[in-house]
Amino acid sequence: MKKYETIIPAASHWSLRVRRGMQMTLTDIEGDANVGMVFYNPENLLERYNAPDTLKGQHTFKLTKGHCLYSDMGRIFASIIEDSVGWHETVSGNSHASHIAAKWGKRDYQNDRNDWMQNGHDAMLVEMAKYGLTKADIAANLNLFSRVGTDADGNMSLVEGNSPAGSSVTLRFEMDTLVMLHTCPHPLSNAASYPKKPIAILLEKAAPVAEDDFCKMSRPENQRGFANNELYYLGADMSTDTGAEA
């Protein structure tokens, strides 16, 4: 079985078109990493990850094993089939240059080269530009490996130590998906120095989705999401099976 493995350095960005039926395992090598991630439909870039629908449709605030990651068309980009962390968030967005400068000072590549401090917003824009996407196309992103909590007044803060070294999460892709990610700090990070946390990626073929699949059966909404995916790919599947044009 063919596999693809790579290391994404700290404060970097990366993207790949991932075919449905593949799975991606991300590993937090050193602990306390943050992976900003967002999805687009490569055949229709107007369809992208929808954080509100993902949360409200599954009656949750956190994301973990059993949850599905929805598009704004009611389809499922990916399912979380394994997770050793137990809590990933999708409400805080990306860090911006102003966040980085306020917490750790201002550095840029022109003056500081590899010692500069990238922010998630700009990292995502650089990656998006490769596909003709602009600031207007930014969608609310996942922050894998990160957990947020609230105080009595509703103020959010980043929970330290949520992801020990070696923690991993596996996404099974239910659609062809354009995956974009960065390894820049979480916008609520209060680390004493700019966090530089690399991650590992393993991409391989996933097992077929069983009728009693845990993600599919965890919520009635997910069963409808999988049905929406089946309808979306019906023509392509029939063409493959019969050799006829859809």
ChimeraX commands (.cxc) that place a marker at each C-alpha (Angstrom):
marker #1 position 0.00,0.00,0.00 radius 0.5
marker #1 position 1.42,3.36,-1.02 radius 0.5
marker #1 position 1.84,6.00,1.66 radius 0.5
marker #1 position 3.05,9.57,1.73 radius 0.5
marker #1 position 4.79,11.02,4.77 radius 0.5
marker #1 position 6.16,14.48,5.42 radius 0.5
marker #1 position 7.04,16.90,8.21 radius 0.5
marker #1 position 5.54,20.39,8.17 radius 0.5
marker #1 position 7.95,22.71,10.01 radius 0.5
marker #1 position 6.76,25.26,12.54 radius 0.5
marker #1 position 5.30,28.53,11.21 radius 0.5
marker #1 position 4.78,27.02,7.75 radius 0.5
marker #1 position 1.88,26.45,5.36 radius 0.5
marker #1 position 0.95,23.54,3.07 radius 0.5
marker #1 position -1.84,22.37,0.80 radius 0.5
marker #1 position -2.85,19.29,-1.17 radius 0.5
marker #1 position -5.79,17.99,-3.14 radius 0.5
marker #1 position -6.80,14.83,-1.29 radius 0.5
marker #1 position -8.98,12.24,-3.01 radius 0.5
marker #1 position -12.04,10.77,-1.30 radius 0.5
marker #1 position -11.25,7.42,0.23 radius 0.5
marker #1 position -7.90,8.62,1.59 radius 0.5
marker #1 position -7.05,9.28,5.22 radius 0.5
marker #1 position -4.66,11.79,6.73 radius 0.5
marker #1 position -3.06,11.33,10.13 radius 0.5
marker #1 position -1.55,14.41,11.72 radius 0.5
marker #1 position 0.85,13.95,14.64 radius 0.5
marker #1 position 1.88,16.60,17.15 radius 0.5
marker #1 position 5.59,15.79,17.37 radius 0.5
marker #1 position 6.61,17.93,20.35 radius 0.5
marker #1 position 3.27,18.68,22.02 radius 0.5
marker #1 position 1.08,21.81,22.17 radius 0.5
marker #1 position 1.07,22.27,18.39 radius 0.5
marker #1 position -1.63,24.17,16.55 radius 0.5
marker #1 position -2.73,23.30,13.03 radius 0.5
marker #1 position -4.99,25.81,11.32 radius 0.5
marker #1 position -6.87,23.91,8.63 radius 0.5
marker #1 position -9.61,24.67,6.12 radius 0.5
marker #1 position -11.24,22.73,3.25 radius 0.5
marker #1 position -12.51,23.64,-0.22 radius 0.5
marker #1 position -14.17,21.59,-2.96 radius 0.5
marker #1 position -11.53,21.56,-5.74 radius 0.5
marker #1 position -14.29,21.24,-8.37 radius 0.5
marker #1 position -16.20,24.24,-6.97 radius 0.5
marker #1 position -14.11,26.52,-4.79 radius 0.5
marker #1 position -17.23,28.33,-3.61 radius 0.5
marker #1 position -18.00,25.27,-1.49 radius 0.5
marker #1 position -15.88,25.34,1.66 radius 0.5
marker #1 position -15.73,24.19,5.28 radius 0.5
marker #1 position -18.58,25.51,7.43 radius 0.5
marker #1 position -17.81,25.70,11.14 radius 0.5
marker #1 position -21.33,26.68,12.38 radius 0.5
marker #1 position -23.03,23.82,10.53 radius 0.5
marker #1 position -20.37,21.38,11.71 radius 0.5
marker #1 position -20.99,22.26,15.35 radius 0.5
marker #1 position -24.75,22.81,15.48 radius 0.5
marker #1 position -25.55,19.79,13.33 radius 0.5
marker #1 position -23.71,17.50,15.77 radius 0.5
marker #1 position -24.71,19.35,18.96 radius 0.5
marker #1 position -21.14,19.96,20.02 radius 0.5
marker #1 position -18.60,22.68,20.71 radius 0.5
marker #1 position -15.50,20.50,20.53 radius 0.5
marker #1 position -14.44,18.16,17.73 radius 0.5
marker #1 position -13.15,14.64,18.27 radius 0.5
marker #1 position -13.55,11.05,17.05 radius 0.5
marker #1 position -16.96,10.45,15.53 radius 0.5
marker #1 position -17.49,14.00,14.30 radius 0.5
marker #1 position -17.83,14.95,10.64 radius 0.5
marker #1 position -16.53,18.15,9.07 radius 0.5
marker #1 position -19.20,19.76,6.88 radius 0.5
marker #1 position -19.23,22.00,3.84 radius 0.5
marker #1 position -21.69,24.86,3.41 radius 0.5
marker #1 position -23.59,22.63,0.97 radius 0.5
marker #1 position -24.49,20.03,3.61 radius 0.5
marker #1 position -21.87,17.56,2.44 radius 0.5
marker #1 position -19.09,15.98,4.48 radius 0.5
marker #1 position -15.51,16.81,3.59 radius 0.5
marker #1 position -13.98,14.49,6.17 radius 0.5
marker #1 position -14.73,12.37,9.23 radius 0.5
marker #1 position -12.58,12.16,12.36 radius 0.5
marker #1 position -12.02,8.41,12.63 radius 0.5
marker #1 position -9.24,8.38,15.26 radius 0.5
marker #1 position -8.21,10.94,17.87 radius 0.5
marker #1 position -5.90,10.63,20.86 radius 0.5
marker #1 position -6.40,14.27,21.90 radius 0.5
marker #1 position -10.15,14.43,22.53 radius 0.5
marker #1 position -10.67,18.14,21.87 radius 0.5
marker #1 position -10.07,20.27,18.79 radius 0.5
marker #1 position -11.64,23.69,18.28 radius 0.5
marker #1 position -13.09,25.55,15.32 radius 0.5
marker #1 position -14.24,28.94,16.65 radius 0.5
marker #1 position -11.11,31.05,17.28 radius 0.5
marker #1 position -9.92,31.59,13.72 radius 0.5
marker #1 position -6.35,32.46,12.77 radius 0.5
marker #1 position -3.69,34.55,14.43 radius 0.5
marker #1 position -2.97,37.86,12.68 radius 0.5
marker #1 position 0.19,39.93,12.38 radius 0.5
marker #1 position -1.13,42.25,15.11 radius 0.5
marker #1 position -1.48,39.31,17.53 radius 0.5
marker #1 position 2.08,38.17,16.89 radius 0.5
marker #1 position 3.56,41.65,17.20 radius 0.5
marker #1 position 1.68,42.38,20.44 radius 0.5
marker #1 position 2.80,39.14,22.10 radius 0.5
marker #1 position 6.28,38.46,20.77 radius 0.5
marker #1 position 7.38,41.54,18.84 radius 0.5
marker #1 position 7.51,42.22,15.13 radius 0.5
marker #1 position 9.75,40.27,12.79 radius 0.5
marker #1 position 9.61,39.84,9.05 radius 0.5
marker #1 position 11.34,37.56,6.58 radius 0.5
marker #1 position 13.12,40.42,4.81 radius 0.5
marker #1 position 15.04,41.34,7.96 radius 0.5
marker #1 position 14.99,38.18,10.08 radius 0.5
marker #1 position 14.97,35.37,7.49 radius 0.5
marker #1 position 14.18,32.03,9.17 radius 0.5
marker #1 position 13.85,33.67,12.59 radius 0.5
marker #1 position 10.78,35.65,11.50 radius 0.5
marker #1 position 7.37,34.98,13.05 radius 0.5
marker #1 position 4.58,34.11,10.60 radius 0.5
marker #1 position 0.89,34.44,11.49 radius 0.5
marker #1 position -1.92,32.12,10.51 radius 0.5
marker #1 position -3.96,34.63,8.53 radius 0.5
marker #1 position -1.13,35.60,6.19 radius 0.5
marker #1 position 0.10,32.00,5.93 radius 0.5
marker #1 position -3.35,30.91,4.79 radius 0.5
marker #1 position -3.58,33.75,2.26 radius 0.5
marker #1 position -0.26,32.75,0.71 radius 0.5
marker #1 position -1.45,29.16,0.31 radius 0.5
marker #1 position -4.87,30.21,-1.00 radius 0.5
marker #1 position -3.32,32.40,-3.68 radius 0.5
marker #1 position -1.94,29.28,-5.37 radius 0.5
marker #1 position -5.54,28.38,-6.28 radius 0.5
marker #1 position -6.81,31.83,-7.20 radius 0.5
marker #1 position -8.46,32.40,-3.82 radius 0.5
marker #1 position -8.31,35.75,-2.01 radius 0.5
marker #1 position -9.11,37.28,1.37 radius 0.5
marker #1 position -12.80,37.21,0.44 radius 0.5
marker #1 position -12.61,33.39,0.32 radius 0.5
marker #1 position -11.24,32.84,3.84 radius 0.5
marker #1 position -13.49,30.53,5.86 radius 0.5
marker #1 position -13.50,29.91,9.60 radius 0.5
marker #1 position -10.80,27.31,10.19 radius 0.5
marker #1 position -10.17,24.33,12.39 radius 0.5
marker #1 position -7.46,24.61,15.03 radius 0.5
marker #1 position -6.41,21.01,15.46 radius 0.5
marker #1 position -4.71,20.01,18.74 radius 0.5
marker #1 position -6.00,23.20,20.42 radius 0.5
marker #1 position -8.66,23.56,23.10 radius 0.5
marker #1 position -10.32,26.72,24.38 radius 0.5
marker #1 position -12.15,27.30,27.64 radius 0.5
marker #1 position -14.32,30.12,28.96 radius 0.5
marker #1 position -14.58,31.93,32.28 radius 0.5
marker #1 position -17.76,33.07,34.05 radius 0.5
marker #1 position -17.93,36.14,31.82 radius 0.5
marker #1 position -17.60,34.16,28.61 radius 0.5
marker #1 position -14.01,35.17,27.88 radius 0.5
marker #1 position -12.15,32.49,25.96 radius 0.5
marker #1 position -8.61,31.34,26.68 radius 0.5
marker #1 position -6.35,28.64,25.30 radius 0.5
marker #1 position -6.04,25.55,27.48 radius 0.5
marker #1 position -2.37,24.68,27.82 radius 0.5
marker #1 position -1.20,21.07,27.66 radius 0.5
marker #1 position -4.19,19.85,25.65 radius 0.5
marker #1 position -2.02,17.88,23.25 radius 0.5
marker #1 position 0.94,15.91,24.65 radius 0.5
marker #1 position 3.87,15.02,22.41 radius 0.5
marker #1 position 2.94,12.23,20.03 radius 0.5
marker #1 position -0.77,13.01,19.98 radius 0.5
marker #1 position -2.52,12.33,16.68 radius 0.5
marker #1 position -5.79,12.78,14.83 radius 0.5
marker #1 position -6.90,10.95,11.67 radius 0.5
marker #1 position -9.25,12.41,9.07 radius 0.5
marker #1 position -10.94,10.17,6.48 radius 0.5
marker #1 position -11.91,12.14,3.39 radius 0.5
marker #1 position -15.43,11.57,2.15 radius 0.5
marker #1 position -15.06,14.02,-0.77 radius 0.5
marker #1 position -12.27,15.12,-3.03 radius 0.5
marker #1 position -10.96,17.97,-0.90 radius 0.5
marker #1 position -8.51,20.81,-1.25 radius 0.5
marker #1 position -6.81,20.84,2.15 radius 0.5
marker #1 position -4.97,23.95,3.33 radius 0.5
marker #1 position -3.15,24.19,6.62 radius 0.5
marker #1 position -0.57,26.14,8.58 radius 0.5
marker #1 position 1.48,25.50,11.72 radius 0.5
marker #1 position 1.35,29.03,13.14 radius 0.5
marker #1 position 0.43,29.80,16.75 radius 0.5
marker #1 position -3.15,29.75,17.98 radius 0.5
marker #1 position -4.55,33.32,18.21 radius 0.5
marker #1 position -5.08,32.93,21.97 radius 0.5
marker #1 position -1.61,31.57,22.74 radius 0.5
marker #1 position 0.11,33.21,25.70 radius 0.5
marker #1 position 3.37,31.30,25.40 radius 0.5
marker #1 position 6.42,33.12,26.75 radius 0.5
marker #1 position 8.10,32.89,23.35 radius 0.5
marker #1 position 6.79,32.38,19.83 radius 0.5
marker #1 position 5.68,28.71,19.64 radius 0.5
marker #1 position 7.56,26.70,17.03 radius 0.5
marker #1 position 5.83,23.34,16.78 radius 0.5
marker #1 position 6.22,21.04,13.76 radius 0.5
marker #1 position 3.75,18.32,12.79 radius 0.5
marker #1 position 3.98,15.05,10.87 radius 0.5
marker #1 position 1.55,14.04,8.13 radius 0.5
marker #1 position 0.82,10.50,6.94 radius 0.5
marker #1 position -1.46,10.08,3.93 radius 0.5
marker #1 position -2.74,6.63,2.98 radius 0.5
marker #1 position -5.77,4.80,1.63 radius 0.5
marker #1 position -8.64,4.43,4.10 radius 0.5
marker #1 position -10.74,1.33,4.65 radius 0.5
marker #1 position -14.18,1.46,2.99 radius 0.5
marker #1 position -16.98,3.06,5.00 radius 0.5
marker #1 position -19.01,0.30,6.64 radius 0.5
marker #1 position -22.78,0.45,7.07 radius 0.5
marker #1 position -22.32,0.73,10.85 radius 0.5
marker #1 position -19.47,3.26,10.59 radius 0.5
marker #1 position -19.04,5.11,13.90 radius 0.5
marker #1 position -18.91,8.58,12.34 radius 0.5
marker #1 position -21.86,7.90,10.07 radius 0.5
marker #1 position -24.05,6.50,12.85 radius 0.5
marker #1 position -23.07,8.94,15.64 radius 0.5
marker #1 position -25.77,11.44,14.61 radius 0.5
marker #1 position -28.85,11.29,12.34 radius 0.5
marker #1 position -27.50,14.46,10.71 radius 0.5
marker #1 position -24.36,12.58,9.71 radius 0.5
marker #1 position -26.38,9.90,7.99 radius 0.5
marker #1 position -28.00,12.65,5.92 radius 0.5
marker #1 position -24.57,14.13,5.22 radius 0.5
marker #1 position -23.27,10.81,3.90 radius 0.5
marker #1 position -26.43,10.49,1.77 radius 0.5
marker #1 position -25.74,13.95,0.33 radius 0.5
marker #1 position -22.23,12.81,-0.58 radius 0.5
marker #1 position -23.56,9.66,-2.25 radius 0.5
marker #1 position -25.95,11.72,-4.37 radius 0.5
marker #1 position -23.17,14.15,-5.31 radius 0.5
marker #1 position -20.96,11.31,-6.61 radius 0.5
marker #1 position -23.74,9.16,-8.06 radius 0.5
marker #1 position -23.07,10.11,-11.68 radius 0.5
marker #1 position -19.30,9.64,-11.41 radius 0.5
marker #1 position -19.69,6.25,-9.71 radius 0.5
marker #1 position -22.14,5.01,-12.34 radius 0.5
marker #1 position -19.74,6.08,-15.10 radius 0.5
marker #1 position -16.88,4.19,-13.44 radius 0.5
marker #1 position -18.95,1.06,-12.89 radius 0.5
marker #1 position -20.53,0.80,-16.35 radius 0.5
marker #1 position -18.06,2.55,-18.59 radius 0.5
marker #1 position -20.83,4.83,-19.81 radius 0.5
marker #1 position -20.75,8.59,-19.69 radius 0.5
marker #1 position -22.81,10.20,-16.94 radius 0.5
marker link #1:1,2 radius 0.2
marker link #1:2,3 radius 0.2
marker link #1:3,4 radius 0.2
marker link #1:4,5 radius 0.2
marker link #1:5,6 radius 0.2
marker link #1:6,7 radius 0.2
marker link #1:7,8 radius 0.2
marker link #1:8,9 radius 0.2
marker link #1:9,10 radius 0.2
marker link #1:10,11 radius 0.2
marker link #1:11,12 radius 0.2
marker link #1:12,13 radius 0.2
marker link #1:13,14 radius 0.2
marker link #1:14,15 radius 0.2
marker link #1:15,16 radius 0.2
marker link #1:16,17 radius 0.2
marker link #1:17,18 radius 0.2
marker link #1:18,19 radius 0.2
marker link #1:19,20 radius 0.2
marker link #1:20,21 radius 0.2
marker link #1:21,22 radius 0.2
marker link #1:22,23 radius 0.2
marker link #1:23,24 radius 0.2
marker link #1:24,25 radius 0.2
marker link #1:25,26 radius 0.2
marker link #1:26,27 radius 0.2
marker link #1:27,28 radius 0.2
marker link #1:28,29 radius 0.2
marker link #1:29,30 radius 0.2
marker link #1:30,31 radius 0.2
marker link #1:31,32 radius 0.2
marker link #1:32,33 radius 0.2
marker link #1:33,34 radius 0.2
marker link #1:34,35 radius 0.2
marker link #1:35,36 radius 0.2
marker link #1:36,37 radius 0.2
marker link #1:37,38 radius 0.2
marker link #1:38,39 radius 0.2
marker link #1:39,40 radius 0.2
marker link #1:40,41 radius 0.2
marker link #1:41,42 radius 0.2
marker link #1:42,43 radius 0.2
marker link #1:43,44 radius 0.2
marker link #1:44,45 radius 0.2
marker link #1:45,46 radius 0.2
marker link #1:46,47 radius 0.2
marker link #1:47,48 radius 0.2
marker link #1:48,49 radius 0.2
marker link #1:49,50 radius 0.2
marker link #1:50,51 radius 0.2
marker link #1:51,52 radius 0.2
marker link #1:52,53 radius 0.2
marker link #1:53,54 radius 0.2
marker link #1:54,55 radius 0.2
marker link #1:55,56 radius 0.2
marker link #1:56,57 radius 0.2
marker link #1:57,58 radius 0.2
marker link #1:58,59 radius 0.2
marker link #1:59,60 radius 0.2
marker link #1:60,61 radius 0.2
marker link #1:61,62 radius 0.2
marker link #1:62,63 radius 0.2
marker link #1:63,64 radius 0.2
marker link #1:64,65 radius 0.2
marker link #1:65,66 radius 0.2
marker link #1:66,67 radius 0.2
marker link #1:67,68 radius 0.2
marker link #1:68,69 radius 0.2
marker link #1:69,70 radius 0.2
marker link #1:70,71 radius 0.2
marker link #1:71,72 radius 0.2
marker link #1:72,73 radius 0.2
marker link #1:73,74 radius 0.2
marker link #1:74,75 radius 0.2
marker link #1:75,76 radius 0.2
marker link #1:76,77 radius 0.2
marker link #1:77,78 radius 0.2
marker link #1:78,79 radius 0.2
marker link #1:79,80 radius 0.2
marker link #1:80,81 radius 0.2
marker link #1:81,82 radius 0.2
marker link #1:82,83 radius 0.2
marker link #1:83,84 radius 0.2
marker link #1:84,85 radius 0.2
marker link #1:85,86 radius 0.2
marker link #1:86,87 radius 0.2
marker link #1:87,88 radius 0.2
marker link #1:88,89 radius 0.2
marker link #1:89,90 radius 0.2
marker link #1:90,91 radius 0.2
marker link #1:91,92 radius 0.2
marker link #1:92,93 radius 0.2
marker link #1:93,94 radius 0.2
marker link #1:94,95 radius 0.2
marker link #1:95,96 radius 0.2
marker link #1:96,97 radius 0.2
marker link #1:97,98 radius 0.2
marker link #1:98,99 radius 0.2
marker link #1:99,100 radius 0.2
marker link #1:100,101 radius 0.2
marker link #1:101,102 radius 0.2
marker link #1:102,103 radius 0.2
marker link #1:103,104 radius 0.2
marker link #1:104,105 radius 0.2
marker link #1:105,106 radius 0.2
marker link #1:106,107 radius 0.2
marker link #1:107,108 radius 0.2
marker link #1:108,109 radius 0.2
marker link #1:109,110 radius 0.2
marker link #1:110,111 radius 0.2
marker link #1:111,112 radius 0.2
marker link #1:112,113 radius 0.2
marker link #1:113,114 radius 0.2
marker link #1:114,115 radius 0.2
marker link #1:115,116 radius 0.2
marker link #1:116,117 radius 0.2
marker link #1:117,118 radius 0.2
marker link #1:118,119 radius 0.2
marker link #1:119,120 radius 0.2
marker link #1:120,121 radius 0.2
marker link #1:121,122 radius 0.2
marker link #1:122,123 radius 0.2
marker link #1:123,124 radius 0.2
marker link #1:124,125 radius 0.2
marker link #1:125,126 radius 0.2
marker link #1:126,127 radius 0.2
marker link #1:127,128 radius 0.2
marker link #1:128,129 radius 0.2
marker link #1:129,130 radius 0.2
marker link #1:130,131 radius 0.2
marker link #1:131,132 radius 0.2
marker link #1:132,133 radius 0.2
marker link #1:133,134 radius 0.2
marker link #1:134,135 radius 0.2
marker link #1:135,136 radius 0.2
marker link #1:136,137 radius 0.2
marker link #1:137,138 radius 0.2
marker link #1:138,139 radius 0.2
marker link #1:139,140 radius 0.2
marker link #1:140,141 radius 0.2
marker link #1:141,142 radius 0.2
marker link #1:142,143 radius 0.2
marker link #1:143,144 radius 0.2
marker link #1:144,145 radius 0.2
marker link #1:145,146 radius 0.2
marker link #1:146,147 radius 0.2
marker link #1:147,148 radius 0.2
marker link #1:148,149 radius 0.2
marker link #1:149,150 radius 0.2
marker link #1:150,151 radius 0.2
marker link #1:151,152 radius 0.2
marker link #1:152,153 radius 0.2
marker link #1:153,154 radius 0.2
marker link #1:154,155 radius 0.2
marker link #1:155,156 radius 0.2
marker link #1:156,157 radius 0.2
marker link #1:157,158 radius 0.2
marker link #1:158,159 radius 0.2
marker link #1:159,160 radius 0.2
marker link #1:160,161 radius 0.2
marker link #1:161,162 radius 0.2
marker link #1:162,163 radius 0.2
marker link #1:163,164 radius 0.2
marker link #1:164,165 radius 0.2
marker link #1:165,166 radius 0.2
marker link #1:166,167 radius 0.2
marker link #1:167,168 radius 0.2
marker link #1:168,169 radius 0.2
marker link #1:169,170 radius 0.2
marker link #1:170,171 radius 0.2
marker link #1:171,172 radius 0.2
marker link #1:172,173 radius 0.2
marker link #1:173,174 radius 0.2
marker link #1:174,175 radius 0.2
marker link #1:175,176 radius 0.2
marker link #1:176,177 radius 0.2
marker link #1:177,178 radius 0.2
marker link #1:178,179 radius 0.2
marker link #1:179,180 radius 0.2
marker link #1:180,181 radius 0.2
marker link #1:181,182 radius 0.2
marker link #1:182,183 radius 0.2
marker link #1:183,184 radius 0.2
marker link #1:184,185 radius 0.2
marker link #1:185,186 radius 0.2
marker link #1:186,187 radius 0.2
marker link #1:187,188 radius 0.2
marker link #1:188,189 radius 0.2
marker link #1:189,190 radius 0.2
marker link #1:190,191 radius 0.2
marker link #1:191,192 radius 0.2
marker link #1:192,193 radius 0.2
marker link #1:193,194 radius 0.2
marker link #1:194,195 radius 0.2
marker link #1:195,196 radius 0.2
marker link #1:196,197 radius 0.2
marker link #1:197,198 radius 0.2
marker link #1:198,199 radius 0.2
marker link #1:199,200 radius 0.2
marker link #1:200,201 radius 0.2
marker link #1:201,202 radius 0.2
marker link #1:202,203 radius 0.2
marker link #1:203,204 radius 0.2
marker link #1:204,205 radius 0.2
marker link #1:205,206 radius 0.2
marker link #1:206,207 radius 0.2
marker link #1:207,208 radius 0.2
marker link #1:208,209 radius 0.2
marker link #1:209,210 radius 0.2
marker link #1:210,211 radius 0.2
marker link #1:211,212 radius 0.2
marker link #1:212,213 radius 0.2
marker link #1:213,214 radius 0.2
marker link #1:214,215 radius 0.2
marker link #1:215,216 radius 0.2
marker link #1:216,217 radius 0.2
marker link #1:217,218 radius 0.2
marker link #1:218,219 radius 0.2
marker link #1:219,220 radius 0.2
marker link #1:220,221 radius 0.2
marker link #1:221,222 radius 0.2
marker link #1:222,223 radius 0.2
marker link #1:223,224 radius 0.2
marker link #1:224,225 radius 0.2
marker link #1:225,226 radius 0.2
marker link #1:226,227 radius 0.2
marker link #1:227,228 radius 0.2
marker link #1:228,229 radius 0.2
marker link #1:229,230 radius 0.2
marker link #1:230,231 radius 0.2
marker link #1:231,232 radius 0.2
marker link #1:232,233 radius 0.2
marker link #1:233,234 radius 0.2
marker link #1:234,235 radius 0.2
marker link #1:235,236 radius 0.2
marker link #1:236,237 radius 0.2
marker link #1:237,238 radius 0.2
marker link #1:238,239 radius 0.2
marker link #1:239,240 radius 0.2
marker link #1:240,241 radius 0.2
marker link #1:241,242 radius 0.2
marker link #1:242,243 radius 0.2
marker link #1:243,244 radius 0.2
marker link #1:244,245 radius 0.2
marker link #1:245,246 radius 0.2
view
